[in-house]
Amino acid sequence: MFCAAVAGLLLIGVALTQFGGKPAAPAHRGLPLPAAPAFPPPAGLPVPAAGTASSDPAPARSASRPPTTSTPTATARQQRPPVAAVDTTTTTRRPAPRPTGTQPTRSRPATAPVAALRAGSAVSLELADAPGYRVRHRDFRGRTDRIGPGSSALERADSRFVVRPGLADGSCVSFESSNYPGSFLRHRDFRIRLDRADRTRLFARDATFCPVTSSRAGVVALRSHNYPDRFLTEDGSLLGLTPATTGTATRFIVRPPL
């Protein structure tokens, strides 16, 4: 009888094994195992339905996670402004205008005005290549000295001449002394002197000079009337009459008198 019961249990275990069931635990010493006491399930845990394999319940997870706070680096990368396109076109910079009224203005030295050789006008002859040096008479010799507004009255008077029509040719000129009326510049022995007019033909011809104009306004060379190949020239402050051309002759600037 006992053996038949054991054999029956073995057949049941084999059958359960083939159908995926778990083999029944062998009887301990042929005695049936006591049934497990039925305890009520803990409060809050779901009760598995009948016929469902029982398994340990997974720990409950919260329904929602707290929002993940993005790091400053990630936010900065997301909110980085777009890079503006660089204009590679070459531009020309204009220099900034200089402020006006802040720099002292440099005044140019005053230049004496240019006069003309008109009959009846008082003039002064200045060396074109030596500004400030003017034709004058001293001891009745024609010469050039530095004469300016600060010079003595006698020096300034000696450098003042009145233009007259040429004594030998009206198309030329003669120079009468301002402080010695009736006396004219003339050449004698090819030296320039201040002599009183004697109304001779020779004196008239010696005291007549024909201006040769230059490309520069007011600049002239003085050619002798009776010696057309000779010009009024300056040599060592003394005036004479020497052979020259318009390019090599001494040039004079006609100035108003001092």
Secondary structure, 3 states (H helix, E strand, C coil): CHHHHHHHHHHHHHHHHHCCCCCCCCCECCECCCCCCCCCCCCCCCCCCCCCCCCCCCCCCCCCCCCCCCCHHHHHHHCCCCCCCCCCCCCCCCCCCCCCCCCCCCCCCCCCCCCCCCCCCEEEEEECCCCCEEEEEECCEEEEEECCCCCCHHHHHHCCEEEEECCCCCCCEEEEECCCCCEEEEEECCEEEEEECCCCHHHHHHCCEEEEECCCCCEEEEEECCCCCEEEEEECCEEEEEECCCCCCCCEEEECCC
